[in-house]
């Protein structure tokens, strides 16, 4: 296997996983804020 291919493949996989980690962090932060957090947009 070409070393450049391996490095590229691992880099893409790492970025993919980091995206899911970031989504999970935002989701967890929203859960911690609870229902009394200010809302953006229409209220009701």
Buried (B, 14 or more C-beta within 10 A) or exposed (E): EEEEEEEEEEEEEEEEEEEEEEEEEEEEEEEEEEEEEEEEEEEE
